[in-house]
């Protein structure tokens, strides 16, 4: 995953077709000039043979313009990237500078805190930010762990998702782990690396340990730790949902991929382009999935495959509703429950949406303000799915529909 403009991708594709892989690599690294073209799509958050404007819901897929040999091109470049991975930091290590690294922090409500912290574990260390809402001293609050996408930062992700505002209103903690650019130069979580896909090692172990440390410090109630992520962060959230059901009670996955969808960079290219094959391991906790049906960065079929991994086929009750957000964006919402009526999964297919956080704020990167509010719906889902009481199938959603 990396931020690439349409012009850069076109130039890299042209050079690759001509067999000039060194020159193509220089373009991907940002160390070679890119010929001027009409480049309205802007940067993408993930490495892909195609890109799409993240704030324009009407644009067609750029991937289609590369022709049927795009996968072959990705394979050739991917093979080269794999050889260079130790030097370049893995998938997503190429491209431009980190987007919104210096995103201004919104003024905090009186009494609230947005803390800079570092967590160290046997598997490694990561900086993170922790939002503590005001007026909740002495209360045992839930915890939501938010995993940003490539090129993003905790401040950027907090601004774009508005999760701190929800935490202030409803009373919960929010942790934003920051990927280290020494682990991946574009700050992508390494969801495609075998060393970062299993329990007890790598990035899953670091994030799970971080969540447990916060839960102990703030006396988070049992069964009230949740995880959510976008893109690479969504893919890591899926891995955590599979590997750490004892730590996380529910997961929110936006524009992500199923656990085990890739095992190296070439297979990551393929999974993002056409959809990844989920591992045999199941997501044992409730999961809510958001995906745009015009996502040219992570194929929408990944959302469906995430639901299969979350046990959608074994659901006893399935309810499908079509709705429209307050801004007029349409979506299809599928709710699945078990035999006891407990909420098990939701799938929000966002019509006309690309690779961006639905209902997010333009103060952050990779957001689509027109869509239903993914942050609010995730919070509602987390609380409903873990409520002791059996919820009604006709429960209202926060964004309508």
C-alpha positions as YAML, in Angstrom:
chain: A
units: angstrom
residues:
- id: 1
  name: UNK
  ca: [0.00, 0.00, 0.00]
- id: 2
  name: UNK
  ca: [1.31, 3.43, -0.86]
- id: 3
  name: UNK
  ca: [0.10, 6.87, -1.88]
- id: 4
  name: UNK
  ca: [0.40, 7.16, -5.67]
- id: 5
  name: UNK
  ca: [-1.08, 9.68, -8.05]
- id: 6
  name: UNK
  ca: [-2.68, 8.60, -11.30]
- id: 7
  name: UNK
  ca: [0.20, 10.21, -13.22]
- id: 8
  name: UNK
  ca: [2.79, 8.26, -11.26]
- id: 9
  name: UNK
  ca: [0.92, 5.00, -11.73]
- id: 10
  name: UNK
  ca: [0.55, 5.61, -15.46]
- id: 11
  name: UNK
  ca: [4.24, 6.41, -15.83]
- id: 12
  name: UNK
  ca: [5.30, 3.40, -13.75]
- id: 13
  name: UNK
  ca: [2.99, 1.20, -15.81]
- id: 14
  name: UNK
  ca: [4.40, 2.55, -19.09]
- id: 15
  name: UNK
  ca: [7.98, 1.97, -17.96]
- id: 16
  name: UNK
  ca: [7.17, -1.53, -16.69]
- id: 17
  name: UNK
  ca: [5.57, -2.45, -20.01]
- id: 18
  name: UNK
  ca: [8.78, -1.34, -21.72]
- id: 19
  name: UNK
  ca: [10.84, -3.52, -19.41]
- id: 20
  name: UNK
  ca: [12.38, -0.53, -17.62]
- id: 21
  name: UNK
  ca: [11.81, -1.81, -14.11]
- id: 22
  name: UNK
  ca: [14.57, 0.29, -12.54]
- id: 23
  name: UNK
  ca: [13.02, 3.47, -13.94]
- id: 24
  name: UNK
  ca: [9.55, 2.31, -12.87]
- id: 25
  name: UNK
  ca: [10.85, 1.70, -9.36]
- id: 26
  name: UNK
  ca: [12.32, 5.19, -9.24]
- id: 27
  name: UNK
  ca: [8.90, 6.64, -10.10]
- id: 28
  name: UNK
  ca: [7.23, 4.52, -7.41]
- id: 29
  name: UNK
  ca: [9.83, 5.66, -4.89]
- id: 30
  name: UNK
  ca: [9.23, 9.27, -5.78]
- id: 31
  name: UNK
  ca: [12.86, 9.79, -6.81]
- id: 32
  name: UNK
  ca: [12.11, 10.34, -10.50]
- id: 33
  name: UNK
  ca: [10.02, 13.08, -12.16]
- id: 34
  name: UNK
  ca: [6.55, 12.22, -13.40]
- id: 35
  name: UNK
  ca: [5.34, 13.70, -16.71]
- id: 36
  name: UNK
  ca: [2.53, 16.20, -16.27]
- id: 37
  name: UNK
  ca: [-0.92, 14.74, -16.98]
- id: 38
  name: UNK
  ca: [-4.50, 15.44, -16.02]
- id: 39
  name: UNK
  ca: [-4.31, 13.99, -12.57]
- id: 40
  name: UNK
  ca: [-7.57, 14.66, -10.78]
- id: 41
  name: UNK
  ca: [-7.60, 11.54, -8.67]
- id: 42
  name: UNK
  ca: [-4.94, 12.60, -6.18]
- id: 43
  name: UNK
  ca: [-3.09, 10.13, -3.95]
- id: 44
  name: UNK
  ca: [-4.41, 6.72, -2.99]
- id: 45
  name: UNK
  ca: [-4.07, 5.25, 0.44]
- id: 46
  name: UNK
  ca: [-3.04, 1.81, -0.77]
- id: 47
  name: UNK
  ca: [-0.77, 0.22, -3.32]
- id: 48
  name: UNK
  ca: [-2.86, -0.94, -6.23]
- id: 49
  name: UNK
  ca: [-2.65, -1.21, -10.01]
- id: 50
  name: UNK
  ca: [-5.48, 1.33, -10.08]
- id: 51
  name: UNK
  ca: [-6.46, 4.39, -8.10]
- id: 52
  name: UNK
  ca: [-9.60, 6.35, -7.53]
- id: 53
  name: UNK
  ca: [-10.43, 9.80, -6.27]
- id: 54
  name: UNK
  ca: [-11.34, 9.38, -2.64]
- id: 55
  name: UNK
  ca: [-13.59, 12.41, -2.36]
- id: 56
  name: UNK
  ca: [-15.39, 12.05, -5.70]
- id: 57
  name: UNK
  ca: [-18.13, 9.45, -5.71]
- id: 58
  name: UNK
  ca: [-18.83, 9.73, -9.45]
- id: 59
  name: UNK
  ca: [-15.39, 8.89, -10.87]
- id: 60
  name: UNK
  ca: [-14.91, 5.62, -12.73]
- id: 61
  name: UNK
  ca: [-12.24, 3.12, -11.77]
- id: 62
  name: UNK
  ca: [-8.80, 4.03, -13.01]
- id: 63
  name: UNK
  ca: [-7.90, 0.36, -12.80]
- id: 64
  name: UNK
  ca: [-10.11, -0.32, -15.81]
- id: 65
  name: UNK
  ca: [-7.94, 2.02, -17.87]
- id: 66
  name: UNK
  ca: [-4.87, -0.14, -17.34]
- id: 67
  name: UNK
  ca: [-6.32, -2.98, -19.36]
- id: 68
  name: UNK
  ca: [-6.38, -6.69, -18.65]
- id: 69
  name: UNK
  ca: [-2.61, -6.91, -18.16]
- id: 70
  name: UNK
  ca: [-2.70, -4.89, -14.93]
- id: 71
  name: UNK
  ca: [-2.32, -8.02, -12.80]
- id: 72
  name: UNK
  ca: [0.70, -9.11, -14.78]
- id: 73
  name: UNK
  ca: [2.22, -5.66, -14.36]
- id: 74
  name: UNK
  ca: [1.54, -5.77, -10.64]
- id: 75
  name: UNK
  ca: [3.12, -9.19, -10.48]
- id: 76
  name: UNK
  ca: [6.34, -8.02, -12.13]
- id: 77
  name: UNK
  ca: [6.62, -4.92, -10.01]
- id: 78
  name: UNK
  ca: [5.55, -6.92, -6.95]
- id: 79
  name: UNK
  ca: [8.31, -9.47, -7.52]
- id: 80
  name: UNK
  ca: [10.84, -6.67, -7.65]
- id: 81
  name: UNK
  ca: [9.37, -5.07, -4.55]
- id: 82
  name: UNK
  ca: [9.61, -8.38, -2.73]
- id: 83
  name: UNK
  ca: [13.35, -8.57, -3.44]
- id: 84
  name: UNK
  ca: [13.80, -5.00, -2.24]
- id: 85
  name: UNK
  ca: [11.53, -5.32, 0.79]
- id: 86
  name: UNK
  ca: [14.31, -5.52, 3.40]
- id: 87
  name: UNK
  ca: [15.65, -2.17, 2.18]
- id: 88
  name: UNK
  ca: [12.35, -0.47, 1.44]
- id: 89
  name: UNK
  ca: [10.27, -1.52, 4.42]
- id: 90
  name: UNK
  ca: [7.70, -3.72, 2.71]
- id: 91
  name: UNK
  ca: [4.45, -3.05, 0.90]
- id: 92
  name: UNK
  ca: [3.52, 0.58, 1.06]
- id: 93
  name: UNK
  ca: [7.06, 1.72, 1.71]
- id: 94
  name: UNK
  ca: [7.22, 3.68, -1.52]
- id: 95
  name: UNK
  ca: [5.69, 6.93, -2.59]
- id: 96
  name: UNK
  ca: [5.18, 10.39, -1.19]
- id: 97
  name: UNK
  ca: [5.41, 11.81, 2.27]
- id: 98
  name: UNK
  ca: [2.96, 11.00, 5.00]
- id: 99
  name: UNK
  ca: [-0.34, 12.76, 4.46]
- id: 100
  name: UNK
  ca: [-1.53, 15.16, 7.14]
- id: 101
  name: UNK
  ca: [1.33, 14.25, 9.47]
- id: 102
  name: UNK
  ca: [0.86, 17.63, 11.14]
- id: 103
  name: UNK
  ca: [-2.92, 17.64, 11.25]
- id: 104
  name: UNK
  ca: [-3.95, 20.35, 13.73]
- id: 105
  name: UNK
  ca: [-5.65, 18.93, 16.80]
- id: 106
  name: UNK
  ca: [-9.15, 20.23, 17.49]
- id: 107
  name: UNK
  ca: [-9.61, 22.10, 20.78]
- id: 108
  name: UNK
  ca: [-10.34, 19.69, 23.61]
- id: 109
  name: UNK
  ca: [-13.43, 19.99, 25.77]
- id: 110
  name: UNK
  ca: [-12.58, 21.21, 29.24]
- id: 111
  name: UNK
  ca: [-11.36, 18.30, 31.28]
- id: 112
  name: UNK
  ca: [-10.74, 15.97, 28.33]
- id: 113
  name: UNK
  ca: [-7.24, 14.67, 27.55]
- id: 114
  name: UNK
  ca: [-5.57, 13.53, 24.31]
- id: 115
  name: UNK
  ca: [-2.37, 11.97, 25.54]
- id: 116
  name: UNK
  ca: [0.85, 11.08, 23.71]
- id: 117
  name: UNK
  ca: [2.10, 7.73, 24.93]
- id: 118
  name: UNK
  ca: [4.37, 4.80, 24.08]
- id: 119
  name: UNK
  ca: [3.65, 1.11, 24.63]
- id: 120
  name: UNK
  ca: [6.41, -1.49, 24.81]
- id: 121
  name: UNK
  ca: [5.82, -5.22, 24.55]
- id: 122
  name: UNK
  ca: [7.94, -8.29, 23.91]
- id: 123
  name: UNK
  ca: [6.94, -8.11, 20.24]
- id: 124
  name: UNK
  ca: [7.96, -4.46, 19.89]
- id: 125
  name: UNK
  ca: [6.94, -0.91, 20.75]
- id: 126
  name: UNK
  ca: [4.60, 1.67, 19.23]
- id: 127
  name: UNK
  ca: [3.66, 5.23, 20.05]
- id: 128
  name: UNK
  ca: [-0.05, 5.91, 20.44]
- id: 129
  name: UNK
  ca: [-2.51, 8.60, 21.40]
- id: 130
  name: UNK
  ca: [-5.23, 8.07, 23.98]
- id: 131
  name: UNK
  ca: [-8.40, 10.12, 24.25]
- id: 132
  name: UNK
  ca: [-9.88, 10.33, 27.74]
- id: 133
  name: UNK
  ca: [-13.29, 12.07, 27.79]
- id: 134
  name: UNK
  ca: [-14.15, 14.76, 30.32]
- id: 135
  name: UNK
  ca: [-16.39, 14.35, 33.34]
- id: 136
  name: UNK
  ca: [-15.93, 10.57, 33.62]
- id: 137
  name: UNK
  ca: [-13.51, 10.34, 36.54]
- id: 138
  name: UNK
  ca: [-13.94, 7.14, 38.48]
- id: 139
  name: UNK
  ca: [-16.13, 5.53, 35.82]
- id: 140
  name: UNK
  ca: [-15.20, 2.26, 34.15]
- id: 141
  name: UNK
  ca: [-15.35, 3.13, 30.44]
- id: 142
  name: UNK
  ca: [-15.26, 1.01, 27.27]
- id: 143
  name: UNK
  ca: [-12.20, 1.22, 25.00]
- id: 144
  name: UNK
  ca: [-12.09, 1.52, 21.19]
- id: 145
  name: UNK
  ca: [-8.74, 0.90, 19.47]
- id: 146
  name: UNK
  ca: [-8.54, 2.72, 16.12]
- id: 147
  name: UNK
  ca: [-6.05, 1.53, 13.47]
- id: 148
  name: UNK
  ca: [-5.24, 4.12, 10.81]
- id: 149
  name: UNK
  ca: [-4.61, 3.48, 7.12]
- id: 150
  name: UNK
  ca: [-1.41, 3.97, 5.15]
- id: 151
  name: UNK
  ca: [0.19, 7.43, 5.30]
- id: 152
  name: UNK
  ca: [-2.12, 8.45, 8.13]
- id: 153
  name: UNK
  ca: [-1.32, 9.44, 11.71]
- id: 154
  name: UNK
  ca: [-3.31, 9.20, 14.95]
- id: 155
  name: UNK
  ca: [-4.20, 12.91, 14.79]
- id: 156
  name: UNK
  ca: [-5.24, 12.61, 11.15]
- id: 157
  name: UNK
  ca: [-7.34, 9.52, 11.80]
- id: 158
  name: UNK
  ca: [-8.98, 11.07, 14.86]
- id: 159
  name: UNK
  ca: [-9.86, 14.18, 12.86]
- id: 160
  name: UNK
  ca: [-11.25, 12.24, 9.91]
- id: 161
  name: UNK
  ca: [-13.34, 9.73, 11.87]
- id: 162
  name: UNK
  ca: [-14.52, 12.15, 14.58]
- id: 163
  name: UNK
  ca: [-14.26, 9.24, 17.02]
- id: 164
  name: UNK
  ca: [-13.13, 11.53, 19.84]
- id: 165
  name: UNK
  ca: [-16.36, 13.50, 19.53]
- id: 166
  name: UNK
  ca: [-18.36, 10.30, 19.95]
- id: 167
  name: UNK
  ca: [-16.17, 9.29, 22.89]
- id: 168
  name: UNK
  ca: [-16.91, 12.61, 24.55]
- id: 169
  name: UNK
  ca: [-20.64, 12.28, 23.95]
- id: 170
  name: UNK
  ca: [-21.06, 8.62, 24.94]
- id: 171
  name: UNK
  ca: [-18.24, 8.09, 27.41]
- id: 172
  name: UNK
  ca: [-15.50, 5.78, 26.18]
- id: 173
  name: UNK
  ca: [-11.73, 5.77, 25.71]
- id: 174
  name: UNK
  ca: [-10.11, 5.82, 22.26]
- id: 175
  name: UNK
  ca: [-6.58, 4.60, 21.53]
- id: 176
  name: UNK
  ca: [-4.83, 5.35, 18.24]
- id: 177
  name: UNK
  ca: [-1.69, 3.22, 17.77]
- id: 178
  name: UNK
  ca: [0.80, 4.77, 15.32]
- id: 179
  name: UNK
  ca: [2.61, 2.55, 12.87]
- id: 180
  name: UNK
  ca: [6.36, 3.15, 13.04]
- id: 181
  name: UNK
  ca: [7.93, 4.25, 9.76]
- id: 182
  name: UNK
  ca: [10.84, 1.98, 10.57]
- id: 183
  name: UNK
  ca: [8.42, -0.95, 10.31]
- id: 184
  name: UNK
  ca: [6.86, 0.42, 7.13]
- id: 185
  name: UNK
  ca: [8.09, 3.65, 5.56]
- id: 186
  name: UNK
  ca: [4.55, 4.68, 4.54]
- id: 187
  name: UNK
  ca: [3.18, 3.69, 7.96]
- id: 188
  name: UNK
  ca: [1.05, 0.84, 6.60]
- id: 189
  name: UNK
  ca: [0.29, -1.96, 9.02]
- id: 190
  name: UNK
  ca: [1.98, -5.07, 7.62]
- id: 191
  name: UNK
  ca: [-1.19, -7.14, 7.28]
- id: 192
  name: UNK
  ca: [0.26, -9.13, 4.36]
- id: 193
  name: UNK
  ca: [3.38, -10.38, 6.18]
- id: 194
  name: UNK
  ca: [3.22, -13.85, 7.80]
- id: 195
  name: UNK
  ca: [5.16, -12.50, 10.79]
- id: 196
  name: UNK
  ca: [2.32, -10.03, 11.44]
- id: 197
  name: UNK
  ca: [-0.64, -12.37, 11.03]
- id: 198
  name: UNK
  ca: [-0.53, -14.68, 14.03]
- id: 199
  name: UNK
  ca: [-1.18, -14.58, 17.74]
- id: 200
  name: UNK
  ca: [1.79, -13.94, 19.98]
- id: 201
  name: UNK
  ca: [4.04, -12.16, 17.51]
- id: 202
  name: UNK
  ca: [4.42, -9.05, 15.39]
- id: 203
  name: UNK
  ca: [1.98, -6.19, 15.12]
- id: 204
  name: UNK
  ca: [-1.10, -8.13, 16.29]
- id: 205
  name: UNK
  ca: [0.69, -8.92, 19.55]
- id: 206
  name: UNK
  ca: [1.78, -5.30, 20.00]
- id: 207
  name: UNK
  ca: [-1.72, -3.90, 19.51]
- id: 208
  name: UNK
  ca: [-3.35, -6.56, 21.68]
- id: 209
  name: UNK
  ca: [-0.82, -5.92, 24.45]
- id: 210
  name: UNK
  ca: [-1.43, -2.17, 24.16]
- id: 211
  name: UNK
  ca: [-5.19, -2.71, 24.51]
- id: 212
  name: UNK
  ca: [-4.72, -4.93, 27.56]
- id: 213
  name: UNK
  ca: [-2.43, -2.42, 29.23]
- id: 214
  name: UNK
  ca: [-4.95, 0.41, 28.80]
- id: 215
  name: UNK
  ca: [-7.77, -1.86, 29.97]
- id: 216
  name: UNK
  ca: [-5.89, -2.65, 33.17]
- id: 217
  name: UNK
  ca: [-4.92, 0.97, 33.84]
- id: 218
  name: UNK
  ca: [-8.43, 2.36, 33.34]
- id: 219
  name: UNK
  ca: [-10.39, -0.64, 34.66]
- id: 220
  name: UNK
  ca: [-12.21, -1.14, 31.35]
- id: 221
  name: UNK
  ca: [-15.14, -3.51, 31.93]
- id: 222
  name: UNK
  ca: [-14.67, -7.06, 30.72]
- id: 223
  name: UNK
  ca: [-15.98, -7.51, 27.19]
- id: 224
  name: UNK
  ca: [-15.85, -3.78, 26.43]
- id: 225
  name: UNK
  ca: [-12.65, -3.53, 24.35]
- id: 226
  name: UNK
  ca: [-13.25, -3.00, 20.63]
- id: 227
  name: UNK
  ca: [-11.08, -2.56, 17.54]
- id: 228
  name: UNK
  ca: [-11.70, -0.75, 14.27]
- id: 229
  name: UNK
  ca: [-9.57, 0.19, 11.28]
- id: 230
  name: UNK
  ca: [-9.42, 1.57, 7.76]
- id: 231
  name: UNK
  ca: [-7.77, -0.16, 4.82]
- id: 232
  name: UNK
  ca: [-4.45, -1.60, 6.11]
- id: 233
  name: UNK
  ca: [-5.79, -0.84, 9.59]
- id: 234
  name: UNK
  ca: [-8.99, -2.68, 8.72]
- id: 235
  name: UNK
  ca: [-6.98, -5.68, 7.56]
- id: 236
  name: UNK
  ca: [-5.10, -5.69, 10.87]
- id: 237
  name: UNK
  ca: [-8.41, -5.35, 12.75]
- id: 238
  name: UNK
  ca: [-9.61, -8.52, 10.97]
- id: 239
  name: UNK
  ca: [-6.47, -10.35, 12.05]
- id: 240
  name: UNK
  ca: [-6.99, -9.23, 15.64]
- id: 241
  name: UNK
  ca: [-10.62, -10.36, 15.48]
- id: 242
  name: UNK
  ca: [-9.42, -13.84, 14.48]
- id: 243
  name: UNK
  ca: [-6.41, -14.13, 16.76]
- id: 244
  name: UNK
  ca: [-7.49, -12.23, 19.89]
- id: 245
  name: UNK
  ca: [-11.20, -12.85, 20.62]
- id: 246
  name: UNK
  ca: [-10.24, -12.91, 24.31]
- id: 247
  name: UNK
  ca: [-9.07, -9.29, 24.09]
- id: 248
  name: UNK
  ca: [-11.50, -7.69, 21.63]
- id: 249
  name: UNK
  ca: [-15.25, -8.09, 21.95]
- id: 250
  name: UNK
  ca: [-16.23, -6.75, 18.50]
- id: 251
  name: UNK
  ca: [-14.55, -5.37, 15.39]
- id: 252
  name: UNK
  ca: [-15.22, -2.67, 12.81]
- id: 253
  name: UNK
  ca: [-13.54, -3.08, 9.42]
- id: 254
  name: UNK
  ca: [-13.72, -0.28, 6.84]
- id: 255
  name: UNK
  ca: [-12.40, -0.89, 3.31]
- id: 256
  name: UNK
  ca: [-10.24, -3.74, 4.59]
- id: 257
  name: UNK
  ca: [-9.42, -7.34, 3.74]
- id: 258
  name: UNK
  ca: [-10.05, -10.69, 5.46]
- id: 259
  name: UNK
  ca: [-7.39, -12.21, 7.67]
- id: 260
  name: UNK
  ca: [-4.98, -14.34, 5.67]
- id: 261
  name: UNK
  ca: [-5.84, -12.66, 2.37]
- id: 262
  name: UNK
  ca: [-2.16, -12.37, 1.43]
- id: 263
  name: UNK
  ca: [1.20, -13.79, 2.44]
- id: 264
  name: UNK
  ca: [3.59, -11.46, 0.59]
- id: 265
  name: UNK
  ca: [3.56, -8.38, -1.63]
- id: 266
  name: UNK
  ca: [2.53, -10.03, -4.92]
- id: 267
  name: UNK
  ca: [-0.40, -11.79, -3.24]
- id: 268
  name: UNK
  ca: [-1.32, -8.51, -1.54]
- id: 269
  name: UNK
  ca: [-1.49, -6.87, -4.97]
- id: 270
  name: UNK
  ca: [-3.77, -9.66, -6.13]
- id: 271
  name: UNK
  ca: [-6.01, -9.54, -3.05]
- id: 272
  name: UNK
  ca: [-6.48, -5.81, -3.39]
- id: 273
  name: UNK
  ca: [-7.10, -6.02, -7.12]
- id: 274
  name: UNK
  ca: [-9.58, -8.90, -7.28]
- id: 275
  name: UNK
  ca: [-10.34, -9.94, -3.70]
- id: 276
  name: UNK
  ca: [-8.40, -11.99, -1.19]
- id: 277
  name: UNK
  ca: [-9.11, -15.54, -0.10]
- id: 278
  name: UNK
  ca: [-9.75, -15.62, 3.62]
- id: 279
  name: UNK
  ca: [-7.88, -18.00, 5.86]
- id: 280
  name: UNK
  ca: [-9.70, -20.96, 7.34]
- id: 281
  name: UNK
  ca: [-9.65, -19.30, 10.76]
- id: 282
  name: UNK
  ca: [-12.94, -17.65, 11.68]
- id: 283
  name: UNK
  ca: [-13.76, -14.29, 13.18]
- id: 284
  name: UNK
  ca: [-15.37, -15.39, 16.42]
- id: 285
  name: UNK
  ca: [-16.52, -11.96, 17.58]
- id: 286
  name: UNK
  ca: [-19.26, -9.70, 16.14]
- id: 287
  name: UNK
  ca: [-18.03, -7.68, 13.17]
- id: 288
  name: UNK
  ca: [-19.36, -4.69, 11.25]
- id: 289
  name: UNK
  ca: [-17.99, -4.12, 7.74]
- id: 290
  name: UNK
  ca: [-18.14, -1.00, 5.55]
- id: 291
  name: UNK
  ca: [-17.05, -1.02, 1.92]
- id: 292
  name: UNK
  ca: [-17.68, 1.22, -1.08]
- id: 293
  name: UNK
  ca: [-18.88, -0.53, -4.22]
- id: 294
  name: UNK
  ca: [-16.67, 1.80, -6.29]
- id: 295
  name: UNK
  ca: [-13.53, 1.15, -4.28]
- id: 296
  name: UNK
  ca: [-10.73, 0.80, -6.85]
- id: 297
  name: UNK
  ca: [-8.05, 0.37, -4.18]
- id: 298
  name: UNK
  ca: [-9.36, -2.60, -2.17]
- id: 299
  name: UNK
  ca: [-11.86, -4.59, -4.20]
- id: 300
  name: UNK
  ca: [-15.40, -4.58, -2.71]
- id: 301
  name: UNK
  ca: [-15.51, -8.39, -2.76]
- id: 302
  name: UNK
  ca: [-13.18, -8.28, 0.23]
- id: 303
  name: UNK
  ca: [-16.08, -6.98, 2.29]
- id: 304
  name: UNK
  ca: [-18.19, -9.99, 1.35]
- id: 305
  name: UNK
  ca: [-15.34, -12.35, 2.15]
- id: 306
  name: UNK
  ca: [-14.89, -10.72, 5.54]
- id: 307
  name: UNK
  ca: [-18.53, -11.51, 6.28]
- id: 308
  name: UNK
  ca: [-17.98, -15.15, 5.31]
- id: 309
  name: UNK
  ca: [-15.02, -15.22, 7.69]
- id: 310
  name: UNK
  ca: [-17.33, -13.77, 10.34]
- id: 311
  name: UNK
  ca: [-19.76, -16.65, 9.95]
- id: 312
  name: UNK
  ca: [-22.39, -15.01, 7.77]
- id: 313
  name: UNK
  ca: [-23.39, -18.35, 6.26]
- id: 314
  name: UNK
  ca: [-24.31, -19.75, 9.66]
- id: 315
  name: UNK
  ca: [-26.56, -16.85, 10.61]
- id: 316
  name: UNK
  ca: [-30.13, -17.80, 11.49]
- id: 317
  name: UNK
  ca: [-31.67, -14.40, 10.75]
- id: 318
  name: UNK
  ca: [-30.72, -12.09, 7.89]
- id: 319
  name: UNK
  ca: [-32.33, -8.74, 7.24]
- id: 320
  name: UNK
  ca: [-31.49, -6.47, 4.30]
- id: 321
  name: UNK
  ca: [-32.44, -2.81, 4.19]
- id: 322
  name: UNK
  ca: [-31.76, -0.09, 1.66]
- id: 323
  name: UNK
  ca: [-31.25, 3.40, 2.99]
- id: 324
  name: UNK
  ca: [-30.02, 6.89, 2.26]
- id: 325
  name: UNK
  ca: [-27.76, 9.06, 4.40]
- id: 326
  name: UNK
  ca: [-28.70, 12.59, 5.39]
- id: 327
  name: UNK
  ca: [-26.49, 13.80, 2.51]
- id: 328
  name: UNK
  ca: [-28.26, 11.59, -0.01]
- id: 329
  name: UNK
  ca: [-25.75, 8.74, -0.34]
- id: 330
  name: UNK
  ca: [-27.43, 5.37, -0.76]
- id: 331
  name: UNK
  ca: [-26.40, 2.13, 0.89]
- id: 332
  name: UNK
  ca: [-27.47, -1.46, 1.50]
- id: 333
  name: UNK
  ca: [-27.31, -2.68, 5.08]
- id: 334
  name: UNK
  ca: [-27.37, -6.40, 5.84]
- id: 335
  name: UNK
  ca: [-27.85, -7.47, 9.47]
- id: 336
  name: UNK
  ca: [-27.27, -11.03, 10.64]
- id: 337
  name: UNK
  ca: [-28.21, -12.54, 14.00]
- id: 338
  name: UNK
  ca: [-27.77, -15.90, 15.66]
- id: 339
  name: UNK
  ca: [-30.44, -18.26, 16.99]
- id: 340
  name: UNK
  ca: [-30.68, -16.29, 20.24]
- id: 341
  name: UNK
  ca: [-31.29, -13.05, 18.36]
- id: 342
  name: UNK
  ca: [-27.83, -11.67, 19.16]
- id: 343
  name: UNK
  ca: [-26.26, -9.34, 16.65]
- id: 344
  name: UNK
  ca: [-23.40, -11.14, 14.86]
- id: 345
  name: UNK
  ca: [-22.51, -9.07, 11.82]
- id: 346
  name: UNK
  ca: [-23.47, -6.12, 9.65]
- id: 347
  name: UNK
  ca: [-22.42, -5.31, 6.12]
- id: 348
  name: UNK
  ca: [-22.80, -1.78, 4.81]
- id: 349
  name: UNK
  ca: [-22.36, -1.65, 1.03]
- id: 350
  name: UNK
  ca: [-21.91, 2.01, 0.16]
- id: 351
  name: UNK
  ca: [-23.20, 2.76, -3.32]
- id: 352
  name: UNK
  ca: [-20.95, 4.98, -5.41]
- id: 353
  name: UNK
  ca: [-18.33, 5.27, -2.67]
- id: 354
  name: UNK
  ca: [-14.61, 4.82, -3.12]
- id: 355
  name: UNK
  ca: [-11.79, 4.10, -0.69]
- id: 356
  name: UNK
  ca: [-12.61, 6.45, 2.17]
- id: 357
  name: UNK
  ca: [-14.11, 6.55, 5.67]
- id: 358
  name: UNK
  ca: [-17.86, 6.94, 5.28]
- id: 359
  name: UNK
  ca: [-19.35, 10.02, 6.92]
- id: 360
  name: UNK
  ca: [-15.93, 11.29, 7.91]
- id: 361
  name: UNK
  ca: [-14.70, 14.84, 8.26]
- id: 362
  name: UNK
  ca: [-12.66, 16.57, 5.54]
- id: 363
  name: UNK
  ca: [-10.35, 17.66, 8.36]
- id: 364
  name: UNK
  ca: [-8.74, 14.24, 7.94]
- id: 365
  name: UNK
  ca: [-7.51, 12.32, 4.91]
- id: 366
  name: UNK
  ca: [-9.43, 9.61, 3.04]
- id: 367
  name: UNK
  ca: [-12.93, 10.54, 4.11]
- id: 368
  name: UNK
  ca: [-16.29, 10.70, 2.32]
- id: 369
  name: UNK
  ca: [-18.54, 13.15, 4.11]
- id: 370
  name: UNK
  ca: [-21.61, 12.20, 2.06]
- id: 371
  name: UNK
  ca: [-21.92, 8.64, 3.34]
- id: 372
  name: UNK
  ca: [-23.62, 7.26, 6.43]
- id: 373
  name: UNK
  ca: [-21.63, 7.87, 9.63]
- id: 374
  name: UNK
  ca: [-19.41, 4.78, 9.93]
- id: 375
  name: UNK
  ca: [-18.00, 5.91, 13.29]
- id: 376
  name: UNK
  ca: [-21.43, 6.32, 14.88]
- id: 377
  name: UNK
  ca: [-22.66, 3.04, 13.45]
- id: 378
  name: UNK
  ca: [-19.60, 1.18, 14.69]
- id: 379
  name: UNK
  ca: [-20.09, 2.52, 18.21]
- id: 380
  name: UNK
  ca: [-23.78, 1.61, 18.10]
- id: 381
  name: UNK
  ca: [-22.89, -1.88, 16.81]
- id: 382
  name: UNK
  ca: [-20.21, -2.46, 19.47]
- id: 383
  name: UNK
  ca: [-22.54, -1.55, 22.31]
- id: 384
  name: UNK
  ca: [-25.53, -3.44, 20.92]
- id: 385
  name: UNK
  ca: [-23.58, -6.58, 20.04]
- id: 386
  name: UNK
  ca: [-22.14, -6.83, 23.56]
- id: 387
  name: UNK
  ca: [-25.25, -5.82, 25.46]
- id: 388
  name: UNK
  ca: [-26.53, -8.46, 27.91]
- id: 389
  name: UNK
  ca: [-30.05, -7.89, 26.66]
- id: 390
  name: UNK
  ca: [-31.16, -9.42, 23.38]
- id: 391
  name: UNK
  ca: [-31.63, -6.61, 20.87]
- id: 392
  name: UNK
  ca: [-34.61, -6.29, 18.60]
- id: 393
  name: UNK
  ca: [-34.10, -6.92, 14.90]
- id: 394
  name: UNK
  ca: [-35.93, -3.65, 14.28]
- id: 395
  name: UNK
  ca: [-33.49, -1.51, 16.25]
- id: 396
  name: UNK
  ca: [-32.95, 1.86, 14.64]
- id: 397
  name: UNK
  ca: [-29.57, 2.82, 13.20]
- id: 398
  name: UNK
  ca: [-27.98, 6.15, 13.91]
- id: 399
  name: UNK
  ca: [-27.56, 7.25, 10.30]
- id: 400
  name: UNK
  ca: [-30.98, 6.25, 9.04]
- id: 401
  name: UNK
  ca: [-32.15, 3.39, 6.87]
...
